[in-house]
């Protein structure tokens, strides 16, 4: 196997629990600071620049008891990258200037989280614990904790930072994982050489033996006001950490049963009552000293009114588990699934693998570093019973979130400002909930019939290198790719149902979405066991209809897929389930306004560029008027015309693949009373992209949908070209060279905001670049000027780049392209994009490598001068500007000021879209398809010519 990516992860057993008193966030701040510079590599940002320019990525995170630093890179550059990485832990510089700038970055990161319910509710759970325990504290830090308060106390934060580093970061508290292509002996020698200078002060690992929750923090009901619409219940118990019993897996056993969604489960009964949308159960927030078992339930409006009975039903199920006793067959089933998962585990990106293993090294003995997460192995009913006995009435903490509590709370959590009220519960109150809970038939699940037993590999004739067009009819087209690389008993099936009536209006698209959600809802009871057994399915809305995906073990895949298709064919609207799904979808659309401003900016950018997309506001407007009867009338019409684009890959032979699609055709198109008819040539849909005009700058200013969010956001998009191998690699190479420089200048030096990204964009084969920046510091128009200023400065850097630097970047990009797909899902996603975009360049990697090998530095400069440079003759800019609460004056100015020459303000997206020409789509109609059938032993790629006409 060719390995082109190497990776390393350093796990340091120092986290936010180690923060000194009064310096909340110091461990997280230190994590940020180590990236800047070191004594050996004093040039600021040289580490991140080296990683980025050699095809890699780098990141870190701080948790309660550890901080993890990690990177990946093309293997040929691994040794130098590892040397630069090692200097984090040997002699970092932490200059005064960088220290002040990075406090702003930590504060910007915190600003991003202030209106996130995940962060807010997590901190509320911590807040309602004993103040003496480090779990209670604020972990991430902000301007107040790292600058204002220390300064008021006469504390030099940089001195504290260096002191914290020198006292806490000791070699004996570090675990390193290195993943490379060299022999173990060579890697060991490399590590010893690079890391031997890390000081070892023999620090003991931080330990706090007490429990976060004293009796006053137990048996409480907390009513909290979230940011988002919806109601949520979190039922939490402090328990004995199951890390001490990881081979017995008590929480995995209990989570499997309490979180089950099949017949007899708690969730199914809540669903039938119309009270719950989702339910999950399992261990979370654990250390070796304490842990919590959590059950999280998303409630419907009706469920919110029956909170007590829902908690009562949960306790009824726990009582059922107590009375039933611990079942060996349930444990054996979980263990068998985990063992199969381990043996047939997909390869994952090396950077993820090293982080996982480095984390395991702190938790498990060496012999289990690689397998621990795939256990349990030993059946010990006493251990499971011990944890089950901790899920009691007097040990429970209930957090109940709803906007309905606005105005009915009397306290504020200090760090995020969450409004809440606390009520003490009694045994008799909870017992009353249990007594009044419905007497539905809760019972343990039946044995799982979806566990695969045939894990043999098919003997596939004809080792096709690329997908081939195996079958074509008036109803469908089947692309087929046998597994020639991964050799696992798994398969991947993707079917696009292209239905013209699915998207002809906002109402149609919303009804199609509710249709997909109801299908998932109807299938849940039957297919949940399949998911547990590693056979996954999903049904998604798409621009031109909907999509079915099934992936996992191939043994029983066909049974599941045929059931999904049968549900589609027999679709009937159940009014009670329609009401629940409609309510859920309505909240989902209402909550769009609470998305991060940069996410809103990306949405507006897509809405402007995509020819036939409906705005969320029109869909939200349509929702209240839609009833079950509307979907009952619509769904047969929506399904009445369809064309299926199909892809089957993995452990299927070609006869099986063809048979699957024939069966689907027979079910939908060829039965005595067909559900669907074939599309006429004029009905085939393709998503097309707006063509911007050269030498013009378009800008779209709009207020953020949630003005209590202080953040503003900019998406500065540069549209470049339609898919072309030579232009593609020029764009990719420029992006590779510029992305870290942009991050360093705009984020690290200018401190515009924590979210600062330069990345490529691909809209159905139309390629471009986009800067994504979220900021409280400056309004979007000012940020836009800083992007232009960066491009002016970067121009000179392109010209002074040496030939060796240019070649190094080219080779890095070639290495990235030559890296093999790691698993069937990744490979299938790559080829599916070629199919769905209509580009069909299955040999894309090879053709772009060939183009890169011919590319000269002058050609890259010419490309920059023509398409990217400020004032470039063929430059096309779209600047989407979302103004947050701090910048309302800037918005008024942007909407009223005189428009500069060569600038166009977009006031109405849809008028603008109608005024612009479109790029031609690569997806020709069926008449454009040159059919070449698959023959065993040969490799065929099929290309569709693009439609060349442009609409004005």
N, C-alpha and C positions, 0 to 999 in steps of 0.2 A: 504493500500500500504506500502511495506517496503521501508524506505528511508535510504540509506546508505551514502549519500553525503550531507554535509552541506556546506554553503558558506557565504562569507561576502565581501562587497565592501565598501570602504571609498572613497567618492568623496570630494576632497579638492579644493575649489574655488581659486586656485592659479596655474597659468600656465605660459607658456613662455612669455606672454605679461607682466608679472610682473618682468621679468629679470631686474636687475639694469643696468643702462647705462654702457656699456663697459664690461659687464660680460655675453655675449651671451651664453645661454645653462645652466645657473646656476640652474633654476627650474628643468630641466631634470636631471642634475647632482645630485641634492638633492634627486630626486626620486630613483636613483640608490643607494645612500648612506644609505637610511633608512633601507635597507634589511640587513645590516651588523650585527649590534649588538646594544643592549640597556643596560642601567644601571641595569635593573632587570635580563636580559639574556645576560651577557657580552661575552659569548663564540661566537666568530665570526662564522656566518653562521648557528647558532643553530636554528633560525626560519625556514629557508628554508629546513634544514635537517629534522626538526620535521615534516614539511608539507609533504615532499617527502616520508619519511618512514612510513607515516600513510595514504598512498593512495591518496595524494592530489597534487595540483599544485598551483603555485602562480606567479603573474606577476603584472605589472603596466604600465601606459602610461601617457605621458604629452602632453596635447594639449594647445591651445592658452590661454584658461581661466581656465583650471582645470587640476588636476593631480588625477588619479584614481588608487588606490591600491586594489588588490583583491586576494582571495584564495578560494580553496575548499578543503575538507578533509573528511575522514570517520567520521560519526556523533559522534561516541563514543569518539573521540579525539577533538571535536570541542571546548570545553570550554578552554582547555589549549592553543590551536591554537589561539583562539580569544584573550586570555590574551597576548600572544607573539605579536600578530598583533597590539594590542592597544598600546604597548610600542613604536611603530613607532612614535606615536603622543604625547607621554608623556615624554620620556627621552632617545632618541637615543644617541649613543656614538660618532659616526663620528670620529674615531681615525685618527691621522695624517698619519699613515702607510696606512690605508684603503683608505684615501682620495687620496693619490698619485696614488695608484693602480687603483682606479676606474676612475680617469681622463683618464687613458689609455683605460679603457673599453668603455668610452663614445667616445673617439677618434676612437677606433676600430669599434664601431657602425657606426660612421660617414664615415669611410673608406669604409664600406660595401655599403653605399648609394651613394658614389660619382659618380658611373657610372650607376645609376638607373635613367631612364628618368622620372619616376614618381616624384622622389625627385627633380630632376634638374628643371623640368618645373614648379613644384609647387613653388620653390624658385624664379624662374624667374618672375612669376606672382607677388610674394610679392615684389621683388626688384623694379619692375616698379610701385611703389606706393610712396606716400610721405614719406620722411625719418623721418618725425616727428611722424608718426604713428607706433605703435608697430608691426602691421602686416608686415611692411617692413623688420623686423629684421630676423636674423638667429636664429632658435629656438633650435636646438639640441646640439650645442656646439662641440668643438674639442680641441685638445691639445693646439692649438694656443690661443683660447679664454679663456681657463680655466687654463693654465699654463704659456705660454710664455708672453702674453700681460700683465696679472696681475702682474707677477714677474717683468717685465720691469718698471711697475709703482709703484713698492714697495708694492703691495697689497698681503696680506696673504689670499689665496683662501679659506682655511679652516675657518678662522675667518669670511670671507664674507658669507660662507655657513651657519655657525651657526647663524650669525646675520640675514640672510634671513629667516631661519627656525623660529627663535624666534619672528621675527617681523611679518611674514606673516601667519604662521600656527596657526590659532586661532580656537577654538572649534565652534565659531559661523559661521565659513566659511566651515564647514564640514557637509556632509550628509552621514549617514551610513545605509546600508541595510544588514540585517542578515536573513539567510534562514536556518531553522533547523526543527527538528522533535518535539521539545518541545512545550508546550503551549505558547501563546503570553505573559502571565504573567511571565512565567519563563524566556523567552527570554528577556523581558524588564528588569527584575531584573538583569539578567546576563550582559546585555549591560551597565546598570547604574553602576554596580559594577566594570566592567573592564575599562570603558572609562571616569569615573567621574573626573579623575585627569588631563585630557587634559586641558592645560591652555586656558582660554577664555580672550583674550585681546580686544574683541569687535572691531576687525578690520573691516573696511568697504570693501565690495567686490570691486576688481579692476574694474575700469570703464574708458573707453577712448571714450568720446562721438563723436569725430571727425570721418570723413570718410577716408578710406585709399586712395581713388582716388580723386585727384583734377582734374580740367579740362584738365591739360596737360597730364594726364594719361588716358584720355578717347578719343574715336575716333582715336585709333591708330591701326596699323597693325605691329605686331612683327614677324619677320622671325627668327626662331631659329634652330640650328643644334642639332639633337638628337644623341644618341649613337646607337640606333636600326635602322634597315632598316624600311622604311614605311613613310607615310605622314599622318599628323593629323592636323585637324582644331579644335581649341577651341574658340568658340564665347561666350563672357562673358559680362554680364551687372551687374553693381552694382544696387541692388534693396532694397526696404524696407523689412527688415527681416520678414519672414512670421511666425516666432515664436509668434509675437504679434497677429496673426490671425490664430492660429493653428486649431481652430474649423471650420474655413472657408476653409482652405487648398488651398490658391490661387496657390502656386507653384506646388502642386500635380495635380491640374486641368490643369495648363499650361504644365507641364512636361508630363502628360498623352497624350495630344494632339500633342505637338511638337515632342515628342519622339515616337509617334505611328508608327507602321510598317505595318499596314494593308492597304486596298484599299484607295486611295486618299491621302495617307500620304506623307510627305516630303521625308521620307526615301525610300519609294517604288519607287518614281520617280527618285531619285538619283541612286537607284539600277538599274532600267531599263535603265538608261543612261550609266551605267557602271562606275559610278563616286565614289560610296561609298561602303564600306564593312560593316560598323556598324554606329549606331547613338544612342546617349543617351541624355537626357535632364532633368534638374532638379536643385534644389537649392544645393549649396555647400559652404563650408567655412563661415558659418554664426555665428554671435553673436547676442546679443540683439540690438547692435548698427549698425551693417552693415551686408550685405549679398550679395552673387553673384548668379545670375542665369546663368547656363552654358549649352551650347550645344556642345557636343564633337562628331566629325565625323572622322572616319578612312577613308582615301581616297585611291582610286586606283591610279596607275600612270596616268591614263587618267584624273581622278578627280583632281589630283594635277595641271594639265594644265588648269582646269576650276574653279579655286578657286573663282574668282569673281562671276561667275554665280551661284555657290553653295551658297555663302552668299546671293546673290540676291534672290534665291529661298526660303531661310529661311525667309528673310524679306517679301517675297510675302505671305508666309504662316502666318506670324504674321499679315500682313495686312488683310488676309482672316479672321483671328480670330477677329480682330477689327471690320470688317464689318459684320460678322455673329452675333456678340453679344454673351454674355455669355449664354450658354444653360443649362437649369435646368436638362434636361434628362441626359446630360453627367455627371453633378455633382452627380445626384442621382445614376447613375450607379457606379461611383467611390465609393460613400458612401456605397452602398449596398455591394460591393465587400469587402471593409474594415471591415464592420460590420460582414460579414460572416467569414472573416479571424480571427477576434477577438474571435468570439464564438467557432470556431473550430481550434484554434491555437494549434499547436503541442507543447508539452512540450520541453523545451530546457535545456541544462546542467545548473544546478543551478548557476555556476560561471558566465555564460553569462547573466542569468536572473538578478542577483544582480547588475551587472555592468550597465545593461540597466535601471533598476529602479533607481539606485543611480544617474545616469546621468539625468534622467527625473526630479528628485527632485530639481535640480537647475533650470530647465526650466519651469516647470508647477506648478499650484496650487495643493495642496494635493489630491483633489478629482479626478485629472486626471493623477496622477503618473503612474497608471497601464494601462490606456487606451489611453493616448495621441497619441501614435504612430499609433493607429488604427483609428484615426479620419481622415477626416473631417465629420462634422455632420450638420453644419448650412450653408444653401445656401445663400450667400451674393454676388450678382453679382458685386456690387460696389467695394468690396475688390479685387476680381479677376481682374476687369477692371483696378484698380489702378496699380497693378503689371504689367499687360499687357501693360499699357501706359508707363512703364519705359523701355520697350524693344525697344528702339529707335535707330536711326542712330547716333545721337550725344552722345549717352551714351555707345557705344559699345567698347569693347576691343577684338581684334582678334589676337590670337596666332597661327602661322602657322609653323609647324615643318616638316623639310625634310632634308635629307642628301644632297639634291641638292643645299642647301644654303651654303655648305662648300666653303670657299674662297670668299663669297659675304657678309660677315658681318664685322662690325667695332667695336663691343663691346664684353666684356666678363663679365658675372655675377660673382661676386667676390668669392662666397663660393664654387660653384661647377664647375666653369670654362666654363659654357655654352656660346657658341658663338651666338651672336644675332645682329639684326639690327632693328631699329624702324623707322616707316614711319607714318607721320601724314595723316589721312584721311580727306576728306571733304564730305559734304552732296551730292555734285554733283557726286563724284566718286562712292559712294554707290548707288545713284539713277541710275547711268549708269549700275551698276551690276544688279540692279533690272530690268531695261528695257531690258537688253540683256539676262536675264535668260529665259530658255525655257518656253513656254506657256502651259505646261502640266496641266492636270485637277486636281489641288489640291482641295480637299474637306474634310469636317469633316467625321470621321468614321461613319459607320452604327451602330445601336444598337448591342451589344455583345450577340450573341446567345449561347455562351458557359457558361454564368453565371448559376451555378447549381440552380435548383429549388426543386429537390427531395433530401433532406438531411436526409432521413429516414435510420435507421440501419436495416440490414438484420438479420432475425432470422436464425442463422446458427445452423444446427444440428451437433452434434459431435464436442465438443470443443477440437480440436487437440492442444496439448501442443507444438508440434514441427511440422515443415513442413512434409508433407506426399507426397508420389509419387502417384498422383491422376490418371495419365494417361500416357501410354507409347505406342508409335507406332514406325514404321520403320523410321518415319520422325522427331519425336519430343519426348521430355520427359517433363511432366508438374509436377512441385512441387507446392503444394498448402498449404497455411497457413491462415485460417480464422482469423479475428481479435478477440482475446479473452482478450485483455488488454486495448486498447486505446479507443474503442467505439466512433470513429469519422467516418463521411461519406466519408472516403478516402480509396484509394487503391494504390497498388504498383505493377507494372508489369515490368518484366525484361526478355528480350529474347536475348539469344546469337545465332547469326547465325554463326555456325561453317562451314566454307567454305574452303576446302583444297587449292583451287587455289588462295585464297586471299593473301597468304603470302609466296608463293614459290620462290619469288625473290624480290630484293629491288623495282624494277619497279612495281611488282604486289601489294606490300604493299602501295606504294605511290598512285597507281591508286585506290585501295580500299579506301584510306583516302580521295582522291578527290571525290569519289563516295559518301561517308558519308556526306561530306561538301555540295555537290550539292543537296543531298536529303534534308538536313536542309534548304538550300537556296530555293528549290522548295516549301517546306511546309510553309515557313515563312508567306506568304500572307494569307494563309488559317488558320494557327494554332496560329497566334499571339494573337488573341482574347482569345484562350484557355489559353495561358500563363498568360494573364492579369487576367483571371477569376480564376486562381489558379490551372490550369491543365497543368502540365509541361511535356515536352518531350525532349529527347536528343538521338542522334545517334552517337555512338563512334566507332573508330577503336579499334580492339583488336588483340592480337597475332594470333588468328586463324580465323579471319573474322571481323565481326562487331556486334554491340550490340544496341538494341533499349530499352530505358527506358521510361516509362510513369508513373507519380505519381501525386497525388492530389485528388480532389473530384471525386468520382467514377461515378456520375450521367451520365456524357457524355463522360466518358473515352473510352468506347468501340468505339464510333463514331470516336474519334481522332485516336485510334490505328489502326482501320480498314483503315482509310485514309492513315496512314503512310505505312501500308503493301501494299495498292493498288499502292502507289507511287513507292515502291520497285518493284512490279510486272510489272509496266508500264514504268519503268525507260528508259528515252531517254536523250541523251546528247544534251544540248543546247550550241552550240559553244561559244556564247557570254558570257554565265555564266561560262562555263568551263575556259575561258581565265581569268576571274576575280578571280575565286577560285584558279586556278593554280598560279596566281601572289601572292595571299595571302599566300598560302601554301609555296611557294618559300621563301618569306620573313620570314615566321615562321621558316623555317629550317636555313636560313642564320643567323637569330638572335640567334640561339642556341649558337653561339660563344660568345655572350655577356651575357650569363647567369652567375650567381655567380659561382666562382670556386668550391665551395662545391657542387653545383648542377651538375657541370660537373663531379666531382669525383664520385658522386652517379650514374650518367649515365654510366660511365666507369665500375663501380663495377657491375651494372646490366648486361651490355653487356658481361662482362667476365663470369658471373655466369649463364646467361640464354642460354640454348642450341641453340636456333634457333631465335636469334634476328639479325636484319640487322642494320648496323651502319648508323647514320644520314648522314655521309659524302657520302656514296654510294647512299642513297636516294636523297640527294641534287644533286649529280652528274647526276642522272637519270632524274631529273625534267625538265631541259631545252628541252630534246628531246621528251617529251610526248605531244601529241596533242589530240584534242577532238576525233578524229577518233580512236586513241588507246584505249580510254576509251569505246567508242561505241562497239569496238570489244571485249574488255576485260570483261565488266560487265555481258553479258549473260553467258560467260564461268565461271566467278567467282560465279555466282548464280546457275549454272547448277548442282552443287552437294552441298547439305547442310543438316545439322542436327540442329534442334532447341532445345536448352536447355532453358526451360521456368520456370518462377517463378511468381505466382500470390498470392498476400496477401492482407488482409484488408477486406473491406466491399463488398465482392463478395461471393455468395454462390457457392457450388461446380459445380452445373449445368452450371451456367454462366461462370465459369472459364474454364470448359471443352469446352463449346460452342465457347469461344473466340479462343482457340487453333485449334479446328476443322475448324473454318472459315479460319484461316491462312493457315492451311494445304490444304483446298479446293482451296484457292487462288493461292498458289505457286506450290503445288504438284499434285493436282487432277483435274485441269481444263482440257478442251479438248487438249490444247497445253501446257503442264506443263513447268513452268519456271525452276523448280528444280527437281532433282531426289534424292532418298535416297543415303546415303553413304554406301559403302561396309565396312565390318569390318576393313579392312586395312587402310581406309581413315580417321578414327577418330584420331584427333590430340591431343596431350597433350604437354604442355610446361614442360620441364624437366631442372633440375639444375645440374650444374657441381659439381662433388665431389672432394674437395681438399684432398691432402694427409696429413696424420697425421705427426706431428713433422717437418713440413716444413713451411717456411715463404715465401710466394709469394709476390713480389712487382712489381707494374706497374708504372714507372715514366713517366710523359708526361708533356709537356709545356701547360700552359693555352692557350686557343684559342684566348684570347684577351690580348696581352702582355702589353697593357696600363693599365690593372688592376694590381695593386700592390699586391693584396691578393693571397696567395697560399692556398691550401686546402689538407686535408688528410681524407680519409675514411679508418679506421683501422677495418677490418671485421674479426670476429672470427666465423668460421662455427662450429656448435656444433652437431646437430642431425636432424634426420627426425622425424616428428610429433609423439609424445609419451607423454601421460599425465604426467607421473612421471618426465621425463626429462624437459618437458615444464615448470612445476612449479618450478623446481630448477633454470632454466634459468631466469624465471620471478622474482623469489625471489632475486636472485643475482642482477638483473638489478634494482630492487626497492631499494635495500640496497646501491648499488654502484653509482647510477646516480647522486645524489646530491653531494656525496664525490668527484666524478670526476669533476663535474662542479666547485665546490669550489676550488679544487687544481689546475686544469688546466686553468680555466678562472679567478677566483677571486685572487688566490695567484700568479700563474705564469704568468697571463695576456697574454696567448698565443693568444687569439682572442675573439671577442664578440660572435661569433658562436662557441659554445662548447657544444656538446651533446653526451650523452651515451644513446643508445636506442636499443631495440630488432629489429631484422630483420626476416621477414618471406617470403621466396621465394617459393611459391607453396608448402608449408608444410615443407620446409627445414629451420630450426630455427638457429639463431645465434645472435651475438651482434655486434654493430658497434659504434665506436667513430667517430664523425664528427666534425672536427675542421678546421676553416678558420683563417688564420693568416698572418699578415705582419711582425710579430716579428721574426719568425723563419721559415726556409724552411721545407717542409713536412718530410724530413728524420729526422730532429732534433725533430719535433713534434712527430713523431713515437716513438723516443727514450723516450720522456716524457710520452707517454701513457704506455710504458713498465715499466718505473720507477714508475708511479702511481700504476700499478698492483702489483708491488713488495711491495710497502708500504701498499697497501690495504690488502694484504695477512695477515699481522699481526693484522689488525683491525677485520678481520673475526674470528681469533683465540681468541681474547680478548672479543668478544661480549658476554654479559651475556645471560643466558637462558631466562630471562625476555625480553631482547631486541629482541632476536630471535623470541620468541612467539609473541611479539608485531608486528613485521614485517610480520609474517605469518598471524596473524589476520587481519592486514591491507590489505593484498593481498586477503584474503578470502572475506572481506567486498567489495572490488572492484569488485570481480567476482560476488557477489550476488546482486549487484545493478541492478535493472531492466532496460530494455531498455526504453528510454524516449519517443520514438515516432515510428511510423510504419517504417519510412525510416531507422532509426538506427537498429531496429530489423531485417528488411529485408536485410540490408547490412551484418549483422552478419551471417545470415543463408546462404546468397548467397555465401559468401566466402567459406563456407563448401562445397557447391555444385560445385563451379567452380574449387576449388582445388581438389575435389574428395574425401576429407576426411570424409564428411558426419557425423561428430560428432556433431549432433544437441544438444546433452546433454553435450557439452564440458565444460560448466561452472560447472555443477554438478560433472562431473568426475574429473575435476582438483581440485575442492574444496576437494573432498574425498582424493585425492592424497596429498594435502597440509596438511590435518589433520593428516596424518600418517608420515609426513616428520620430520626428526630429524636434529639437528644442525650439527651433524657429517656427515650426508649424504650431506648436503649443502657444507661443507668443502671438502669432498671427490670429489664432482662434480667440485668444483673450482680447486682442485689439478689435476684432470684428464683432464679438457677441457680448463680452462681459465688461470691458473697460468703460469707465464713465464717459459718456458721449460717443460710444462705439456706433458706427453707422447702422448695424443691424440689431442693435440692442432693443429688447422689448421687456418693459418692466411693468409689473403689477404690484402695487404696495397696498396691502390690506392693513388698516389701522384701527385697532379696537381701543377706545379710550375708557380707562377705568375711573373710579370715583375721585382720584386725586387730580385728574387732568380734564375736568369738564370744561374749563376755559379754553384749553387747547382744542377741544372738539368744536366749540362754537367758532373759533378762529378758522379751523380747517374747513368748516362748512360755509363760511361767509367771505373768506379772503379772496382776493383776486387771483385767478389761476394763472400760473406762469406759462410762458410759451413752451410748447412741446409737452405740456402736461394736460391730462384729461381727468377731471373728477367724475367718478361714477356715482350718480345720485340714485339711480334705480337699476338694480342688477339685471332685471329681465328686459328692460328697454335696451340696455347695453348689449346683452347677449344677442338679441334680435338684430342688432346693427352690425354685428361682426361676422366675417366669413368663418368657415370651419375647416379644420384639417380633414383630409380624407381618412376614412376608416380603413384599417387593414383587414377587417372582416368582410370579405365579399359574400354575396349571396350564394346559394347552393349551385347556381349555374356557373359560378366562377371556379368551382372546385375541380381540380384535376385529380381524379381518383387513381391511386396506385395501391393495389392491395398487397397485404403482407404475405410473403412467402417464407416458410421456414428456412433459416440459414442465410437470409439476406437482410440488409438494413436499408430502410427506405425513409426518407424525410419528404414531407409533402408541404409545398408552399402555396399559399393563396396570393394571387397578385392583389395589391391594394387597389381600392377604388380611388381613382385619380381626380374625380371631379370635386370641385369646391363649391359650397353653397354660399351665396352672398345674401 
